[in-house]
C-alpha cells in the first residue's frame, strides 16, 4: 500500500518491475535481479532513458539486496551514498531492461551483517551483454 504513490514504483510510475533473487553458496554469490519495463515518460530530449531515471532505478533495486540477504520479507536497505557511471545511451525506450545487484567483493567483509553496512554493485543492461550503466551504492 505504501508504494501506491511512490515515484519509482507507484501506480503512476513510468516503470514496471519483475524481481527475483538468485541464491549462491555464500553472500558474495547472491544476486537480486530485476526486469524493468521503462515507459517513454523516463526519456530525455534525445529519446534515451534519462540519467536521473537510471540513478533512481539503481537506488531502488539496490535497496532490496540487504533485505534479500537477510531473508526478512519487506526489509530493505537505505542508501547513504551512490556513485553512478553512465556508459552508453540506454535504449530502446519504451523497453525492458535488466538490473542486477550484488555485494561489492572488495569493499565488504564477511562481517557486514554485524556492522549493518554493505556496499552494493548494480548494473543496468539489456540482458544480452550490453551494459548501459553501473553504480556503487553504500
N, CA, C and O atoms as CSV, one atom per row, in Angstrom:
chain,resi,resn,atom,element,x,y,z
A,1,UNK,N,N,0.804,-1.206,0.000
A,1,UNK,CA,C,0.000,0.000,0.000
A,1,UNK,C,C,0.843,1.264,0.000
A,1,UNK,O,O,0.506,2.237,-0.676
A,2,UNK,N,N,1.961,1.258,0.769
A,2,UNK,CA,C,2.739,2.493,0.860
A,2,UNK,C,C,3.448,2.843,-0.443
A,2,UNK,O,O,3.905,3.974,-0.609
A,3,UNK,N,N,3.548,1.883,-1.376
A,3,UNK,CA,C,4.192,2.163,-2.651
A,3,UNK,C,C,3.241,2.712,-3.705
A,3,UNK,O,O,3.673,3.025,-4.814
A,4,UNK,N,N,1.958,2.838,-3.386
A,4,UNK,CA,C,0.971,3.278,-4.373
A,4,UNK,C,C,1.360,4.612,-4.986
A,4,UNK,O,O,1.176,4.809,-6.188
A,5,UNK,N,N,1.887,5.523,-4.203
A,5,UNK,CA,C,2.253,6.851,-4.722
A,5,UNK,C,C,3.752,7.050,-4.837
A,5,UNK,O,O,4.215,8.170,-5.055
A,6,UNK,N,N,4.518,5.976,-4.694
A,6,UNK,CA,C,5.973,6.055,-4.785
A,6,UNK,C,C,6.374,6.502,-6.191
A,6,UNK,O,O,5.821,6.008,-7.174
A,7,UNK,N,N,7.330,7.432,-6.299
A,7,UNK,CA,C,7.690,7.993,-7.608
A,7,UNK,C,C,8.382,7.001,-8.524
A,7,UNK,O,O,8.356,7.182,-9.742
A,8,UNK,N,N,9.009,5.943,-7.976
A,8,UNK,CA,C,9.655,4.940,-8.819
A,8,UNK,C,C,8.758,3.717,-9.008
A,8,UNK,O,O,8.683,3.169,-10.107
A,9,UNK,N,N,8.080,3.286,-7.946
A,9,UNK,CA,C,7.323,2.031,-8.013
A,9,UNK,C,C,5.813,2.211,-7.931
A,9,UNK,O,O,5.084,1.219,-7.960
A,10,UNK,N,N,5.327,3.422,-7.830
A,10,UNK,CA,C,3.896,3.656,-7.665
A,10,UNK,C,C,3.081,3.422,-8.917
A,10,UNK,O,O,3.621,3.124,-9.983
A,11,UNK,N,N,1.779,3.560,-8.776
A,11,UNK,CA,C,0.870,3.273,-9.890
A,11,UNK,C,C,1.030,4.234,-11.064
A,11,UNK,O,O,0.658,3.894,-12.187
A,12,UNK,N,N,1.576,5.428,-10.829
A,12,UNK,CA,C,1.795,6.393,-11.916
A,12,UNK,C,C,3.234,6.396,-12.427
A,12,UNK,O,O,3.608,7.229,-13.252
A,13,UNK,N,N,4.019,5.476,-11.940
A,13,UNK,CA,C,5.428,5.390,-12.316
A,13,UNK,C,C,5.601,4.980,-13.776
A,13,UNK,O,O,4.778,4.234,-14.309
A,14,UNK,N,N,6.668,5.462,-14.433
A,14,UNK,CA,C,6.954,5.002,-15.792
A,14,UNK,C,C,7.652,3.638,-15.806
A,14,UNK,O,O,8.071,3.174,-16.866
A,15,UNK,N,N,7.784,2.987,-14.635
A,15,UNK,CA,C,8.493,1.713,-14.526
A,15,UNK,C,C,7.564,0.605,-14.040
A,15,UNK,O,O,6.675,0.848,-13.223
A,16,UNK,N,N,7.770,-0.608,-14.542
A,16,UNK,CA,C,7.080,-1.798,-14.053
A,16,UNK,C,C,8.136,-2.845,-13.781
A,16,UNK,O,O,9.008,-3.077,-14.618
A,17,UNK,N,N,8.074,-3.489,-12.611
A,17,UNK,CA,C,9.133,-4.370,-12.145
A,17,UNK,C,C,8.718,-5.834,-12.088
A,17,UNK,O,O,7.570,-6.156,-11.781
A,18,UNK,N,N,9.668,-6.716,-12.387
A,18,UNK,CA,C,9.587,-8.137,-12.116
A,18,UNK,C,C,10.898,-8.450,-11.421
A,18,UNK,O,O,11.967,-8.221,-11.988
A,19,UNK,N,N,10.837,-8.971,-10.202
A,19,UNK,CA,C,12.051,-9.134,-9.415
A,19,UNK,C,C,12.259,-10.579,-9.004
A,19,UNK,O,O,11.323,-11.378,-8.968
A,20,UNK,N,N,13.506,-10.894,-8.697
A,20,UNK,CA,C,13.833,-12.221,-8.220
A,20,UNK,C,C,15.197,-12.203,-7.572
A,20,UNK,O,O,15.982,-11.280,-7.785
A,21,UNK,N,N,15.481,-13.226,-6.776
A,21,UNK,CA,C,16.777,-13.357,-6.112
A,21,UNK,C,C,17.417,-14.657,-6.566
A,21,UNK,O,O,16.742,-15.673,-6.730
A,22,UNK,N,N,18.724,-14.614,-6.766
A,22,UNK,CA,C,19.491,-15.801,-7.109
A,22,UNK,C,C,20.390,-16.088,-5.921
A,22,UNK,O,O,21.334,-15.342,-5.659
A,23,UNK,N,N,20.106,-17.157,-5.207
A,23,UNK,CA,C,20.893,-17.501,-4.027
A,23,UNK,C,C,22.137,-18.271,-4.434
A,23,UNK,O,O,22.071,-19.219,-5.216
A,24,UNK,N,N,23.273,-17.849,-3.891
A,24,UNK,CA,C,24.531,-18.526,-4.151
A,24,UNK,C,C,24.979,-19.295,-2.931
A,24,UNK,O,O,24.253,-19.399,-1.943
A,25,UNK,N,N,26.178,-19.832,-3.009
A,25,UNK,CA,C,26.713,-20.623,-1.902
A,25,UNK,C,C,27.084,-19.754,-0.702
A,25,UNK,O,O,27.199,-20.261,0.413
A,26,UNK,N,N,27.271,-18.457,-0.917
A,26,UNK,CA,C,27.528,-17.529,0.185
A,26,UNK,C,C,26.981,-16.156,-0.210
A,26,UNK,O,O,26.460,-15.986,-1.312
A,27,UNK,N,N,27.100,-15.183,0.688
A,27,UNK,CA,C,26.562,-13.845,0.440
A,27,UNK,C,C,27.108,-13.227,-0.846
A,27,UNK,O,O,26.389,-12.512,-1.545
A,28,UNK,N,N,28.376,-13.498,-1.161
A,28,UNK,CA,C,29.008,-12.859,-2.312
A,28,UNK,C,C,28.582,-13.477,-3.641
A,28,UNK,O,O,28.892,-12.929,-4.699
A,29,UNK,N,N,27.880,-14.603,-3.604
A,29,UNK,CA,C,27.337,-15.216,-4.814
A,29,UNK,C,C,25.879,-14.819,-5.025
A,29,UNK,O,O,25.319,-15.066,-6.093
A,30,UNK,N,N,25.266,-14.211,-4.023
A,30,UNK,CA,C,23.852,-13.839,-4.055
A,30,UNK,C,C,23.634,-12.651,-4.993
A,30,UNK,O,O,24.463,-11.744,-5.055
A,31,UNK,N,N,22.517,-12.662,-5.719
A,31,UNK,CA,C,22.163,-11.575,-6.622
A,31,UNK,C,C,20.684,-11.244,-6.473
A,31,UNK,O,O,19.874,-12.123,-6.181
A,32,UNK,N,N,20.341,-10.002,-6.670
A,32,UNK,CA,C,18.947,-9.585,-6.820
A,32,UNK,C,C,18.840,-9.096,-8.256
A,32,UNK,O,O,19.615,-8.244,-8.691
A,33,UNK,N,N,17.875,-9.639,-8.989
A,33,UNK,CA,C,17.740,-9.331,-10.412
A,33,UNK,C,C,16.339,-8.799,-10.679
A,33,UNK,O,O,15.345,-9.356,-10.213
A,34,UNK,N,N,16.283,-7.713,-11.437
A,34,UNK,CA,C,15.014,-7.091,-11.806
A,34,UNK,C,C,14.917,-6.993,-13.319
A,34,UNK,O,O,15.892,-6.656,-13.990
A,35,UNK,N,N,13.755,-7.286,-13.846
A,35,UNK,CA,C,13.411,-6.921,-15.218
A,35,UNK,C,C,12.519,-5.697,-15.073
A,35,UNK,O,O,11.513,-5.741,-14.366
A,36,UNK,N,N,12.882,-4.610,-15.737
A,36,UNK,CA,C,12.169,-3.342,-15.572
A,36,UNK,C,C,11.675,-2.861,-16.928
A,36,UNK,O,O,12.466,-2.632,-17.843
A,37,UNK,N,N,10.368,-2.711,-17.049
A,37,UNK,CA,C,9.819,-2.093,-18.261
A,37,UNK,C,C,9.838,-0.587,-18.046
A,37,UNK,O,O,9.284,-0.083,-17.069
A,38,UNK,N,N,10.475,0.125,-18.959
A,38,UNK,CA,C,10.611,1.578,-18.859
A,38,UNK,C,C,9.744,2.217,-19.941
A,38,UNK,O,O,9.896,1.923,-21.126
A,39,UNK,N,N,8.837,3.093,-19.521
A,39,UNK,CA,C,7.934,3.787,-20.445
A,39,UNK,C,C,8.589,5.061,-20.981
A,39,UNK,O,O,9.620,5.506,-20.475
A,40,UNK,N,N,7.982,5.625,-21.993
A,40,UNK,CA,C,8.547,6.803,-22.656
A,40,UNK,C,C,8.648,8.024,-21.751
A,40,UNK,O,O,9.382,8.958,-22.072
A,41,UNK,N,N,7.932,8.043,-20.630
A,41,UNK,CA,C,7.987,9.189,-19.707
A,41,UNK,C,C,9.342,9.318,-19.017
A,41,UNK,O,O,9.618,10.333,-18.376
A,42,UNK,N,N,10.191,8.294,-19.144
A,42,UNK,CA,C,11.501,8.312,-18.484
A,42,UNK,C,C,12.628,8.661,-19.451
A,42,UNK,O,O,13.792,8.358,-19.188
A,43,UNK,N,N,12.284,9.300,-20.571
A,43,UNK,CA,C,13.307,9.646,-21.560
A,43,UNK,C,C,13.683,11.119,-21.478
A,43,UNK,O,O,12.957,11.945,-20.925
A,44,UNK,N,N,14.847,11.413,-22.051
A,44,UNK,CA,C,15.247,12.814,-22.180
A,44,UNK,C,C,14.911,13.288,-23.598
A,44,UNK,O,O,14.241,12.572,-24.342
A,45,UNK,N,N,15.360,14.462,-23.972
A,45,UNK,CA,C,15.005,15.015,-25.282
A,45,UNK,C,C,15.619,14.237,-26.444
A,45,UNK,O,O,15.175,14.379,-27.584
A,46,UNK,N,N,16.640,13.412,-26.167
A,46,UNK,CA,C,17.254,12.592,-27.211
A,46,UNK,C,C,16.531,11.249,-27.382
A,46,UNK,O,O,16.875,10.466,-28.268
A,47,UNK,N,N,15.536,10.986,-26.537
A,47,UNK,CA,C,14.775,9.751,-26.651
A,47,UNK,C,C,15.392,8.546,-25.968
A,47,UNK,O,O,14.947,7.419,-26.184
A,48,UNK,N,N,16.422,8.766,-25.137
A,48,UNK,CA,C,17.030,7.680,-24.372
A,48,UNK,C,C,16.654,7.829,-22.900
A,48,UNK,O,O,16.194,8.891,-22.479
A,49,UNK,N,N,16.850,6.770,-22.121
A,49,UNK,CA,C,16.482,6.838,-20.716
A,49,UNK,C,C,17.277,7.945,-20.025
A,49,UNK,O,O,18.498,8.018,-20.163
A,50,UNK,N,N,16.596,8.786,-19.297
A,50,UNK,CA,C,17.170,9.941,-18.616
A,50,UNK,C,C,18.083,9.471,-17.487
A,50,UNK,O,O,17.761,8.505,-16.796
A,51,UNK,N,N,19.216,10.141,-17.292
A,51,UNK,CA,C,20.195,9.757,-16.278
A,51,UNK,C,C,19.629,9.705,-14.870
A,51,UNK,O,O,19.982,8.818,-14.092
A,52,UNK,N,N,18.757,10.642,-14.535
A,52,UNK,CA,C,18.135,10.637,-13.214
A,52,UNK,C,C,17.236,9.431,-13.016
A,52,UNK,O,O,17.145,8.891,-11.914
A,53,UNK,N,N,16.571,9.009,-14.085
A,53,UNK,CA,C,15.735,7.809,-14.011
A,53,UNK,C,C,16.602,6.582,-13.772
A,53,UNK,O,O,16.233,5.696,-13.002
A,54,UNK,N,N,17.759,6.529,-14.434
A,54,UNK,CA,C,18.682,5.412,-14.229
A,54,UNK,C,C,19.161,5.386,-12.785
A,54,UNK,O,O,19.182,4.324,-12.163
A,55,UNK,N,N,19.546,6.534,-12.242
A,55,UNK,CA,C,20.018,6.607,-10.860
A,55,UNK,C,C,18.926,6.173,-9.882
A,55,UNK,O,O,19.203,5.449,-8.926
A,56,UNK,N,N,17.687,6.612,-10.115
A,56,UNK,CA,C,16.577,6.222,-9.241
A,56,UNK,C,C,16.327,4.721,-9.301
A,56,UNK,O,O,16.077,4.095,-8.271
A,57,UNK,N,N,16.393,4.139,-10.494
A,57,UNK,CA,C,16.202,2.693,-10.630
A,57,UNK,C,C,17.294,1.914,-9.905
A,57,UNK,O,O,17.006,0.948,-9.198
A,58,UNK,N,N,18.537,2.327,-10.076
A,58,UNK,CA,C,19.656,1.635,-9.429
A,58,UNK,C,C,19.525,1.712,-7.907
A,58,UNK,O,O,19.766,0.727,-7.209
A,59,UNK,N,N,19.148,2.868,-7.404
A,59,UNK,CA,C,18.970,3.053,-5.968
A,59,UNK,C,C,17.833,2.177,-5.453
A,59,UNK,O,O,17.989,1.488,-4.445
A,60,UNK,N,N,16.705,2.199,-6.129
A,60,UNK,CA,C,15.531,1.426,-5.722
A,60,UNK,C,C,15.845,-0.069,-5.677
A,60,UNK,O,O,15.514,-0.753,-4.709
A,61,UNK,N,N,16.481,-0.564,-6.725
A,61,UNK,CA,C,16.776,-2.001,-6.794
A,61,UNK,C,C,17.848,-2.405,-5.785
A,61,UNK,O,O,17.788,-3.501,-5.228
A,62,UNK,N,N,18.826,-1.533,-5.545
A,62,UNK,CA,C,19.881,-1.836,-4.579
A,62,UNK,C,C,19.337,-1.965,-3.165
A,62,UNK,O,O,19.874,-2.724,-2.358
A,63,UNK,N,N,18.286,-1.237,-2.862
A,63,UNK,CA,C,17.704,-1.274,-1.519
A,63,UNK,C,C,17.207,-2.669,-1.144
A,63,UNK,O,O,17.108,-2.994,0.039
A,64,UNK,N,N,16.899,-3.482,-2.125
A,64,UNK,CA,C,16.381,-4.816,-1.849
A,64,UNK,C,C,17.466,-5.835,-1.518
A,64,UNK,O,O,17.156,-6.901,-0.985
A,65,UNK,N,N,18.719,-5.540,-1.815
A,65,UNK,CA,C,19.779,-6.514,-1.610
A,65,UNK,C,C,19.928,-6.906,-0.144
A,65,UNK,O,O,19.949,-8.093,0.181
A,66,UNK,N,N,20.032,-5.911,0.748
A,66,UNK,CA,C,20.199,-6.219,2.174
A,66,UNK,C,C,19.073,-7.065,2.729
A,66,UNK,O,O,19.315,-8.058,3.415
A,67,UNK,N,N,17.840,-6.675,2.434
A,67,UNK,CA,C,16.690,-7.445,2.912
A,67,UNK,C,C,16.659,-8.836,2.334
A,67,UNK,O,O,16.291,-9.791,3.019
A,68,UNK,N,N,17.043,-8.960,1.074
A,68,UNK,CA,C,17.070,-10.266,0.433
A,68,UNK,C,C,18.113,-11.173,1.074
A,68,UNK,O,O,17.863,-12.359,1.293
A,69,UNK,N,N,19.282,-10.613,1.375
A,69,UNK,CA,C,20.336,-11.397,2.020
A,69,UNK,C,C,19.948,-11.818,3.433
A,69,UNK,O,O,20.288,-12.913,3.880
A,70,UNK,N,N,19.235,-10.940,4.131
A,70,UNK,CA,C,18.815,-11.264,5.494
A,70,UNK,C,C,17.608,-12.189,5.529
A,70,UNK,O,O,17.307,-12.788,6.561
A,71,UNK,N,N,16.919,-12.304,4.403
A,71,UNK,CA,C,15.761,-13.189,4.341
A,71,UNK,C,C,14.567,-12.675,5.108
A,71,UNK,O,O,13.726,-13.460,5.546
A,72,UNK,N,N,14.478,-11.373,5.277
A,72,UNK,CA,C,13.368,-10.779,6.005
A,72,UNK,C,C,12.399,-10.149,5.011
A,72,UNK,O,O,12.746,-9.158,4.369
A,73,UNK,N,N,11.194,-10.698,4.866
A,73,UNK,CA,C,10.220,-10.142,3.918
A,73,UNK,C,C,9.958,-8.665,4.189
A,73,UNK,O,O,9.718,-8.263,5.328
A,74,UNK,N,N,10.007,-7.875,3.142
A,74,UNK,CA,C,9.731,-6.447,3.263
A,74,UNK,C,C,10.896,-5.609,3.735
A,74,UNK,O,O,10.798,-4.382,3.753
A,75,UNK,N,N,12.013,-6.243,4.125
A,75,UNK,CA,C,13.174,-5.478,4.593
A,75,UNK,C,C,13.927,-4.910,3.399
A,75,UNK,O,O,13.973,-5.525,2.333
A,76,UNK,N,N,14.510,-3.745,3.581
A,76,UNK,CA,C,15.316,-3.140,2.535
A,76,UNK,C,C,16.373,-2.262,3.174
A,76,UNK,O,O,16.282,-1.933,4.357
A,77,UNK,N,N,17.372,-1.883,2.400
A,77,UNK,CA,C,18.466,-1.051,2.895
A,77,UNK,C,C,18.235,0.400,2.483
A,77,UNK,O,O,17.503,0.686,1.535
A,78,UNK,N,N,18.868,1.297,3.211
A,78,UNK,CA,C,18.836,2.720,2.864
A,78,UNK,C,C,20.174,3.093,2.244
A,78,UNK,O,O,21.218,2.603,2.674
A,79,UNK,N,N,20.148,3.944,1.253
A,79,UNK,CA,C,21.373,4.355,0.570
A,79,UNK,C,C,21.958,5.585,1.251
A,79,UNK,O,O,21.282,6.598,1.430
A,80,UNK,N,N,23.224,5.474,1.625
A,80,UNK,CA,C,23.935,6.594,2.227
A,80,UNK,C,C,24.659,7.402,1.157
A,80,UNK,O,O,24.710,8.630,1.229
A,81,UNK,N,N,25.215,6.716,0.171
A,81,UNK,CA,C,25.858,7.406,-0.945
A,81,UNK,C,C,25.757,6.530,-2.189
A,81,UNK,O,O,25.654,5.307,-2.104
A,82,UNK,N,N,25.790,7.183,-3.336
A,82,UNK,CA,C,25.677,6.466,-4.605
A,82,UNK,C,C,26.626,7.085,-5.614
A,82,UNK,O,O,26.774,8.305,-5.680
A,83,UNK,N,N,27.261,6.238,-6.391
A,83,UNK,CA,C,28.125,6.680,-7.472
A,83,UNK,C,C,27.671,5.961,-8.733
A,83,UNK,O,O,27.839,4.747,-8.856
A,84,UNK,N,N,27.096,6.708,-9.668
A,84,UNK,CA,C,26.578,6.138,-10.910
A,84,UNK,C,C,27.487,6.506,-12.071
A,84,UNK,O,O,27.973,7.633,-12.163
A,85,UNK,N,N,27.710,5.544,-12.952
A,85,UNK,CA,C,28.506,5.794,-14.147
A,85,UNK,C,C,27.689,5.365,-15.357
A,85,UNK,O,O,27.363,4.189,-15.515
A,86,UNK,N,N,27.361,6.334,-16.209
A,86,UNK,CA,C,26.594,6.064,-17.420
A,86,UNK,C,C,27.583,5.710,-18.525
A,86,UNK,O,O,28.459,6.510,-18.855
A,87,UNK,N,N,27.447,4.517,-19.096
A,87,UNK,CA,C,28.406,4.017,-20.069
A,87,UNK,C,C,27.984,4.232,-21.514
A,87,UNK,O,O,28.823,4.504,-22.373
A,88,UNK,N,N,26.683,4.113,-21.788
A,88,UNK,CA,C,26.171,4.320,-23.143
A,88,UNK,C,C,24.684,4.619,-23.056
A,88,UNK,O,O,24.055,4.314,-22.043
A,89,UNK,N,N,24.102,5.214,-24.109
A,89,UNK,CA,C,22.669,5.535,-24.072
A,89,UNK,C,C,21.819,4.280,-23.858
A,89,UNK,O,O,21.980,3.279,-24.557
A,90,UNK,N,N,20.917,4.352,-22.885
A,90,UNK,CA,C,20.027,3.230,-22.571
A,90,UNK,C,C,18.815,3.296,-23.484
A,90,UNK,O,O,17.917,4.113,-23.282
A,91,UNK,N,N,18.795,2.435,-24.485
A,91,UNK,CA,C,17.711,2.374,-25.456
A,91,UNK,C,C,17.376,0.915,-25.735
A,91,UNK,O,O,18.209,0.066,-25.418
A,92,UNK,N,N,16.257,0.558,-26.286
A,92,UNK,CA,C,15.157,1.431,-26.695
A,92,UNK,C,C,14.206,1.718,-25.539
A,92,UNK,O,O,14.041,0.898,-24.637
A,93,UNK,N,N,13.598,2.864,-25.579
A,93,UNK,CA,C,12.565,3.240,-24.624
A,93,UNK,C,C,11.344,3.639,-25.433
A,93,UNK,O,O,11.468,4.489,-26.315
A,94,UNK,N,N,10.166,3.068,-25.180
A,94,UNK,CA,C,9.902,2.081,-24.141
A,94,UNK,C,C,10.617,0.765,-24.437
A,94,UNK,O,O,10.844,0.394,-25.589
A,95,UNK,N,N,10.961,0.075,-23.348
A,95,UNK,CA,C,11.649,-1.202,-23.475
A,95,UNK,C,C,11.875,-1.838,-22.125
A,95,UNK,O,O,11.560,-1.254,-21.089
A,96,UNK,N,N,12.426,-3.045,-22.142
A,96,UNK,CA,C,12.689,-3.796,-20.916
A,96,UNK,C,C,14.197,-3.838,-20.690
A,96,UNK,O,O,14.968,-4.121,-21.606
A,97,UNK,N,N,14.599,-3.555,-19.462
A,97,UNK,CA,C,16.000,-3.546,-19.072
A,97,UNK,C,C,16.193,-4.491,-17.891
A,97,UNK,O,O,15.247,-4.806,-17.169
A,98,UNK,N,N,17.419,-4.931,-17.709
A,98,UNK,CA,C,17.768,-5.825,-16.600
A,98,UNK,C,C,18.655,-5.074,-15.621
A,98,UNK,O,O,19.615,-4.417,-16.025
A,99,UNK,N,N,18.336,-5.171,-14.331
A,99,UNK,CA,C,19.187,-4.603,-13.286
A,99,UNK,C,C,19.605,-5.743,-12.375
A,99,UNK,O,O,18.763,-6.464,-11.840
A,100,UNK,N,N,20.915,-5.902,-12.201
A,100,UNK,CA,C,21.470,-6.929,-11.319
A,100,UNK,C,C,22.216,-6.225,-10.200
A,100,UNK,O,O,22.991,-5.302,-10.451
A,101,UNK,N,N,21.985,-6.661,-8.954
A,101,UNK,CA,C,22.628,-6.051,-7.786
A,101,UNK,C,C,23.298,-7.160,-6.975
A,101,UNK,O,O,22.713,-8.219,-6.747
A,102,UNK,N,N,24.540,-6.898,-6.543
A,102,UNK,CA,C,25.287,-7.876,-5.739
A,102,UNK,C,C,26.166,-7.134,-4.739
A,102,UNK,O,O,26.341,-5.920,-4.837
A,103,UNK,N,N,26.721,-7.874,-3.772
A,103,UNK,CA,C,27.677,-7.291,-2.837
A,103,UNK,C,C,28.978,-6.980,-3.571
A,103,UNK,O,O,29.421,-7.751,-4.423
A,104,UNK,N,N,29.581,-5.855,-3.235
A,104,UNK,CA,C,30.884,-5.498,-3.798
A,104,UNK,C,C,31.918,-6.441,-3.184
A,104,UNK,O,O,32.074,-6.449,-1.963
A,105,UNK,N,N,32.634,-7.242,-3.992
A,105,UNK,CA,C,33.541,-8.246,-3.434
A,105,UNK,C,C,34.754,-7.680,-2.704
A,105,UNK,O,O,35.262,-8.323,-1.786
A,106,UNK,N,N,35.232,-6.502,-3.080
A,106,UNK,CA,C,36.413,-5.934,-2.414
A,106,UNK,C,C,36.069,-5.004,-1.256
A,106,UNK,O,O,36.923,-4.749,-0.406
A,107,UNK,N,N,34.857,-4.499,-1.200
A,107,UNK,CA,C,34.524,-3.484,-0.195
A,107,UNK,C,C,33.612,-3.988,0.918
A,107,UNK,O,O,33.132,-3.189,1.723
A,108,UNK,N,N,33.363,-5.286,0.981
A,108,UNK,CA,C,32.576,-5.870,2.064
A,108,UNK,C,C,33.385,-6.996,2.687
A,108,UNK,O,O,34.030,-7.778,1.988
A,109,UNK,N,N,33.341,-7.066,3.994
A,109,UNK,CA,C,33.963,-8.204,4.661
A,109,UNK,C,C,32.855,-9.186,5.010
A,109,UNK,O,O,31.673,-8.872,4.869
A,110,UNK,N,N,33.226,-10.344,5.453
A,110,UNK,CA,C,32.232,-11.345,5.838
A,110,UNK,C,C,31.409,-10.875,7.039
A,110,UNK,O,O,30.352,-11.438,7.325
A,111,UNK,N,N,31.888,-9.847,7.741
A,111,UNK,CA,C,31.196,-9.341,8.932
A,111,UNK,C,C,30.224,-8.206,8.621
A,111,UNK,O,O,29.799,-7.507,9.540
A,112,UNK,N,N,29.861,-8.003,7.367
A,112,UNK,CA,C,28.984,-6.883,7.019
A,112,UNK,C,C,27.673,-6.947,7.781
A,112,UNK,O,O,27.108,-5.905,8.114
A,113,UNK,N,N,27.176,-8.143,8.064
A,113,UNK,CA,C,25.908,-8.269,8.802
A,113,UNK,C,C,26.028,-7.688,10.212
A,113,UNK,O,O,25.107,-7.030,10.696
A,114,UNK,N,N,27.159,-7.933,10.864
A,114,UNK,CA,C,27.382,-7.434,12.224
A,114,UNK,C,C,27.440,-5.907,12.224
A,114,UNK,O,O,26.881,-5.262,13.111
A,115,UNK,N,N,28.110,-5.335,11.235
A,115,UNK,CA,C,28.230,-3.876,11.139
A,115,UNK,C,C,26.935,-3.222,10.687
A,115,UNK,O,O,26.686,-2.055,10.988
A,116,UNK,N,N,26.111,-3.972,9.966
A,116,UNK,CA,C,24.871,-3.406,9.441
A,116,UNK,C,C,25.084,-2.496,8.262
A,116,UNK,O,O,24.215,-1.684,7.943
A,117,UNK,N,N,26.230,-2.613,7.600
A,117,UNK,CA,C,26.540,-1.786,6.440
A,117,UNK,C,C,27.021,-2.679,5.308
A,117,UNK,O,O,27.713,-3.671,5.535
A,118,UNK,N,N,26.650,-2.317,4.092
A,118,UNK,CA,C,27.145,-3.063,2.940
A,118,UNK,C,C,27.347,-2.117,1.778
A,118,UNK,O,O,26.771,-1.030,1.734
A,119,UNK,N,N,28.176,-2.543,0.833
A,119,UNK,CA,C,28.389,-1.798,-0.399
A,119,UNK,C,C,27.907,-2.698,-1.527
A,119,UNK,O,O,28.348,-3.840,-1.655
A,120,UNK,N,N,27.003,-2.178,-2.338
A,120,UNK,CA,C,26.422,-2.957,-3.427
A,120,UNK,C,C,26.913,-2.446,-4.774
A,120,UNK,O,O,27.229,-1.268,-4.937
A,121,UNK,N,N,26.967,-3.360,-5.732
A,121,UNK,CA,C,27.241,-3.019,-7.118
A,121,UNK,C,C,25.979,-3.292,-7.922
A,121,UNK,O,O,25.381,-4.362,-7.804
A,122,UNK,N,N,25.576,-2.334,-8.731
A,122,UNK,CA,C,24.382,-2.501,-9.562
A,122,UNK,C,C,24.782,-2.293,-11.022
A,122,UNK,O,O,25.681,-1.516,-11.342
A,123,UNK,N,N,24.080,-3.018,-11.894
A,123,UNK,CA,C,24.365,-2.933,-13.320
A,123,UNK,C,C,23.050,-2.883,-14.093
A,123,UNK,O,O,22.160,-3.704,-13.870
A,124,UNK,N,N,22.933,-1.922,-14.995
A,124,UNK,CA,C,21.783,-1.802,-15.886
A,124,UNK,C,C,22.215,-2.283,-17.262
A,124,UNK,O,O,23.173,-1.761,-17.834
A,125,UNK,N,N,21.506,-3.284,-17.799
A,125,UNK,CA,C,21.870,-3.836,-19.102
A,125,UNK,C,C,20.622,-4.156,-19.910
A,125,UNK,O,O,19.494,-3.985,-19.447
A,126,UNK,N,N,20.858,-4.626,-21.130
A,126,UNK,CA,C,19.735,-5.085,-21.945
A,126,UNK,C,C,19.462,-6.570,-21.723
A,126,UNK,O,O,18.543,-7.125,-22.325
A,127,UNK,N,N,20.248,-7.216,-20.868
A,127,UNK,CA,C,20.074,-8.630,-20.575
A,127,UNK,C,C,20.784,-9.539,-21.556
A,127,UNK,O,O,20.765,-10.760,-21.397
A,128,UNK,N,N,21.407,-8.963,-22.560
A,128,UNK,CA,C,22.107,-9.740,-23.581
A,128,UNK,C,C,23.572,-9.342,-23.699
A,128,UNK,O,O,24.210,-9.588,-24.723
A,129,UNK,N,N,24.097,-8.730,-22.654
A,129,UNK,CA,C,25.524,-8.384,-22.637
A,129,UNK,C,C,25.850,-6.915,-22.781
A,129,UNK,O,O,26.965,-6.512,-22.448
A,130,UNK,N,N,24.929,-6.096,-23.260
A,130,UNK,CA,C,25.221,-4.659,-23.386
A,130,UNK,C,C,24.896,-3.976,-22.070
A,130,UNK,O,O,23.749,-3.989,-21.622
A,131,UNK,N,N,25.908,-3.378,-21.452
A,131,UNK,CA,C,25.763,-2.691,-20.170
A,131,UNK,C,C,25.656,-1.192,-20.426
A,131,UNK,O,O,26.500,-0.608,-21.106
A,132,UNK,N,N,24.612,-0.574,-19.877
A,132,UNK,CA,C,24.371,0.852,-20.073
A,132,UNK,C,C,24.882,1.698,-18.906
A,132,UNK,O,O,25.310,2.834,-19.105
A,133,UNK,N,N,24.838,1.149,-17.693
A,133,UNK,CA,C,25.256,1.918,-16.517
A,133,UNK,C,C,25.654,0.969,-15.399
A,133,UNK,O,O,25.164,-0.157,-15.311
A,134,UNK,N,N,26.563,1.454,-14.538
A,134,UNK,CA,C,26.936,0.723,-13.334
A,134,UNK,C,C,26.854,1.699,-12.159
A,134,UNK,O,O,26.944,2.913,-12.340
A,135,UNK,N,N,26.683,1.158,-10.972
A,135,UNK,CA,C,26.592,2.016,-9.789
A,135,UNK,C,C,27.190,1.302,-8.594
A,135,UNK,O,O,27.141,0.076,-8.487
A,136,UNK,N,N,27.749,2.084,-7.712
A,136,UNK,CA,C,28.197,1.587,-6.419
A,136,UNK,C,C,27.357,2.286,-5.370
A,136,UNK,O,O,27.360,3.514,-5.290
A,137,UNK,N,N,26.644,1.524,-4.571
A,137,UNK,CA,C,25.729,2.070,-3.575
A,137,UNK,C,C,26.211,1.668,-2.177
A,137,UNK,O,O,26.568,0.515,-1.935
A,138,UNK,N,N,26.212,2.624,-1.287
A,138,UNK,CA,C,26.637,2.348,0.085
A,138,UNK,C,C,25.498,2.665,1.036
A,138,UNK,O,O,25.643,2.503,2.248
